[in-house]
Amino acid sequence: MQRLQNFKPLFLSLLAAVALSACEGVSETSSASDASQVVTPTEGSTSSGGQCASGDLCLALKIVAYSDGTSPVIDSRTAEDIVSRINGVWSQCGIGFRLEDFQAVEPKNVGLAEIPQNMSELPQIRGTLQSSNQLLVVMTDGWGSAGNINDSGADAWTTLPGYPPYGAVIDEPVARNANIIAHELGHYLDLLHIQNRSNLLSPVVGASSRGLSSGQCSTARATAQGVFAPMLRS
C-alpha cells in the first residue's frame, strides 16, 4: 500500500455528502503508518486485558472486526492486547479505554461491502455498526485499490466531534498497530495533526510517535467528559 511521502494539508476535501463547517473544514482526518516503524502488540503497557488503569478517565470501546465467517481481521484476545497497548500511550493524559464489546462481523450480513472501495462508504460503516454509548473502532478487510480510500495513501480515517456518525475505520494491514489506533482515538477526542514525528498525532505514525502535550491531554479529557460523556465508565 502506498504511504504518505510528504505531509499533506490537514484539511482535505473528503465527503461531499456531509455538511462542512466553515471554521472546521472537514468531518474526517486520517493517518498513515511508517512501514519501517510498526508498533506491534508485544510491547509493554500499563494495563491488562483491555481494561482502564485505576484513576484514569475510562471510555468504553467497541471493536468490530470484519470476518469471512471463519477468520476475523483480529480476534478478541488480540483486541484486548491492543487496547492494553493503547492505554499504555494514553495513560500520560489520565485517559484509558475499556474493551466493552468485541464483535466479528461478516459485512455482507449487515449490508456492507466486503472490501471497502470509496470514502463515501465510511459513514455507512459507522452508521451500521455504531453504539450510542461506546466509541467505535472498525477493522475492515484490505481496502480496494480502485477508490479514493487507497488513493489517499492513508490507513485509517476517523470522524471529528461534531460530524456523526462517529467511528474510526482501520485498514487490515495496520489493524494490529497500537500507535495507529491510539492516534485515531486522539482524533475521536478532538485532537488534530501535529507536525512532530514524536507526537502521537503526527500525520505519519511510527514507533516513536507516542508523545502528547498537556494541551492535547486537556482537550482530550474535556471532549471525553463533554461530547462523549455517555461513553465514560466509573
Wavefront OBJ file of the C-alpha trace (Angstrom):
o trace
v 0.000 0.000 0.000
v 1.236 3.452 -0.844
v 2.257 5.508 2.195
v 2.293 9.273 2.543
v 5.694 10.503 1.436
v 5.085 14.153 2.180
v 2.894 15.742 4.823
v -0.408 16.782 3.292
v -2.534 19.717 4.454
v -4.574 18.814 7.485
v -7.907 19.685 5.936
v -8.753 17.682 2.827
v -11.859 17.756 0.667
v -13.386 14.418 1.530
v -17.086 13.798 1.987
v -19.389 15.833 -0.201
v -22.357 14.121 1.437
v -21.514 15.590 4.844
v -22.262 19.243 5.580
v -18.963 21.045 6.165
v -18.301 23.697 8.747
v -16.574 26.850 7.514
v -14.418 27.046 10.621
v -13.547 23.362 11.000
v -13.162 22.392 7.353
v -13.941 18.676 7.184
v -15.534 15.842 9.073
v -12.681 13.369 8.902
v -8.985 13.191 9.498
v -6.577 10.438 8.561
v -3.270 8.863 9.394
v -0.639 6.806 7.646
v 1.853 4.421 9.171
v 5.593 4.385 8.748
v 6.145 0.876 7.408
v 9.656 0.830 8.858
v 8.391 1.593 12.376
v 5.406 -0.623 13.025
v 4.215 -0.937 16.609
v 3.195 -4.489 17.429
v 1.060 -5.691 20.354
v 4.091 -7.211 22.079
v 5.396 -4.001 23.645
v 4.793 -3.096 27.286
v 1.733 -1.373 28.657
v 0.288 -0.105 31.936
v -2.959 -2.078 31.900
v -4.064 -5.606 31.106
v -6.905 -7.309 29.304
v -8.223 -4.151 27.639
v -9.125 -2.507 30.957
v -8.588 1.054 32.197
v -5.963 1.761 34.826
v -7.245 2.868 38.218
v -7.846 6.618 38.386
v -7.964 7.215 34.625
v -10.976 8.621 32.801
v -12.343 5.381 31.360
v -14.032 5.296 27.945
v -15.944 2.241 26.730
v -14.741 0.846 23.426
v -16.489 -1.296 20.842
v -14.220 -3.041 18.344
v -15.701 -4.670 15.267
v -13.504 -6.903 13.114
v -14.578 -7.872 9.617
v -14.697 -11.632 9.108
v -15.145 -14.040 6.222
v -17.099 -16.330 8.539
v -14.074 -18.185 9.871
v -11.152 -15.777 10.303
v -11.718 -12.207 11.559
v -9.167 -9.489 10.853
v -8.266 -9.710 14.564
v -9.645 -11.918 17.338
v -10.894 -10.882 20.770
v -7.650 -11.689 22.582
v -5.657 -9.601 20.119
v -8.165 -6.781 20.568
v -7.652 -6.878 24.341
v -3.889 -6.833 23.852
v -4.067 -3.848 21.501
v -6.276 -1.889 23.899
v -3.761 -2.521 26.671
v -1.016 -1.046 24.444
v -3.232 1.933 23.632
v -3.765 2.523 27.345
v -0.012 2.500 27.805
v 0.153 5.529 25.495
v -2.891 7.400 26.802
v -2.040 6.941 30.484
v 0.087 10.115 30.255
v -3.211 12.019 29.925
v -5.015 10.072 32.643
v -7.238 8.517 29.964
v -7.923 4.844 29.405
v -10.134 2.664 27.227
v -12.123 -0.397 28.261
v -12.850 -3.019 25.628
v -16.510 -3.498 26.434
v -17.702 -5.125 23.220
v -15.854 -7.135 20.579
v -17.683 -8.405 17.507
v -16.517 -10.418 14.499
v -18.938 -9.438 11.737
v -19.410 -10.658 8.192
v -20.040 -7.348 6.421
v -22.393 -8.852 3.837
v -24.696 -9.936 6.683
v -25.211 -6.319 7.773
v -25.473 -4.789 4.313
v -21.855 -3.642 3.954
v -19.362 -4.311 1.181
v -16.780 -6.959 1.996
v -13.979 -4.772 0.601
v -14.445 -1.003 1.045
v -13.608 0.871 -2.144
v -14.571 4.517 -1.629
v -14.551 7.186 1.050
v -18.308 7.527 0.701
v -18.721 4.059 2.251
v -17.222 5.078 5.591
v -20.331 6.834 7.012
v -22.387 3.731 6.189
v -19.884 1.511 8.011
v -20.024 3.751 11.073
v -23.773 4.209 10.975
v -24.393 0.463 10.728
v -22.001 -0.559 13.499
v -22.039 2.390 15.912
v -23.143 2.279 19.526
v -24.792 5.123 21.429
v -22.585 4.621 24.491
v -19.294 3.192 23.181
v -16.534 4.576 20.988
v -16.360 2.574 17.756
v -13.286 1.135 16.045
v -13.847 -0.971 12.912
v -11.132 -3.209 11.450
v -12.021 -3.819 7.805
v -10.529 -6.155 5.225
v -7.872 -4.615 2.979
v -9.249 -1.596 1.191
v -9.809 -1.789 -2.553
v -7.398 -0.122 -4.953
v -9.987 1.477 -7.221
v -11.433 4.095 -4.899
v -10.499 7.254 -3.036
v -9.588 5.378 0.154
v -6.489 3.796 -1.312
v -5.640 6.869 -3.417
v -5.432 8.911 -0.217
v -2.400 6.956 0.979
v -3.866 6.769 4.491
v -4.538 3.641 6.535
v -7.250 4.943 8.869
v -9.999 7.557 8.946
v -11.838 8.983 11.949
v -14.656 11.495 12.251
v -14.052 14.521 14.444
v -16.514 15.611 17.159
v -19.449 17.416 15.586
v -19.585 15.179 12.499
v -21.530 11.990 13.272
v -21.822 9.111 12.651
v -18.713 8.606 14.772
v -16.093 5.924 14.452
v -12.548 5.061 13.432
v -12.212 2.811 10.379
v -8.905 0.946 10.186
v -7.432 -0.870 7.177
v -6.438 -4.513 7.766
v -2.661 -4.039 7.188
v -2.447 -1.767 10.271
v -5.201 -3.371 12.356
v -2.595 -4.596 14.883
v -0.706 -1.297 15.035
v -1.423 0.061 18.509
v 0.005 3.522 17.796
v -2.190 3.994 14.710
v -5.305 3.101 16.694
v -4.246 5.274 19.646
v -3.732 8.098 17.119
v -7.235 7.618 15.700
v -8.717 7.706 19.184
v -6.943 11.042 19.561
v -8.932 12.340 16.592
v -12.057 10.890 18.199
v -11.232 13.106 21.203
v -10.874 16.236 19.022
v -7.112 16.295 18.516
v -5.704 17.438 15.176
v -2.434 16.589 13.457
v 0.844 17.903 14.871
v 3.907 18.212 12.628
v 6.144 16.396 15.092
v 7.137 12.788 14.493
v 7.452 12.093 18.224
v 3.854 13.185 18.848
v 1.034 10.639 18.742
v -0.872 12.947 16.380
v 1.886 13.086 13.772
v 0.293 12.651 10.306
v 2.680 9.741 9.705
v 2.737 7.447 12.740
v 5.858 5.496 13.681
v 7.082 3.587 16.721
v 8.320 6.807 18.347
v 5.040 8.675 17.768
v 3.757 8.407 21.338
v 4.020 11.845 22.963
v 1.084 14.044 23.976
v 1.319 17.609 25.265
v -0.506 18.920 28.332
v -2.729 20.952 25.995
v -3.633 17.878 23.982
v -4.405 15.996 27.175
v -6.647 18.827 28.381
v -8.559 18.876 25.081
v -8.969 15.110 25.052
v -10.191 14.985 28.657
v -12.650 17.829 28.077
v -14.031 16.073 24.974
v -14.352 12.770 26.855
v -16.252 14.473 29.667
v -18.374 16.572 27.305
v -19.164 15.175 23.840
v -18.568 11.558 24.835
v -19.834 11.565 28.416
v -22.186 8.607 27.628
v -19.069 6.524 26.896
v -17.489 7.168 30.310
v -17.352 4.344 32.830
v -16.607 4.525 36.528
l 1 2 3 4 5 6 7 8 9 10 11 12 13 14 15 16 17 18 19 20 21 22 23 24 25 26 27 28 29 30 31 32 33 34 35 36 37 38 39 40 41 42 43 44 45 46 47 48 49 50 51 52 53 54 55 56 57 58 59 60 61 62 63 64 65 66 67 68 69 70 71 72 73 74 75 76 77 78 79 80 81 82 83 84 85 86 87 88 89 90 91 92 93 94 95 96 97 98 99 100 101 102 103 104 105 106 107 108 109 110 111 112 113 114 115 116 117 118 119 120 121 122 123 124 125 126 127 128 129 130 131 132 133 134 135 136 137 138 139 140 141 142 143 144 145 146 147 148 149 150 151 152 153 154 155 156 157 158 159 160 161 162 163 164 165 166 167 168 169 170 171 172 173 174 175 176 177 178 179 180 181 182 183 184 185 186 187 188 189 190 191 192 193 194 195 196 197 198 199 200 201 202 203 204 205 206 207 208 209 210 211 212 213 214 215 216 217 218 219 220 221 222 223 224 225 226 227 228 229 230 231 232 233 234
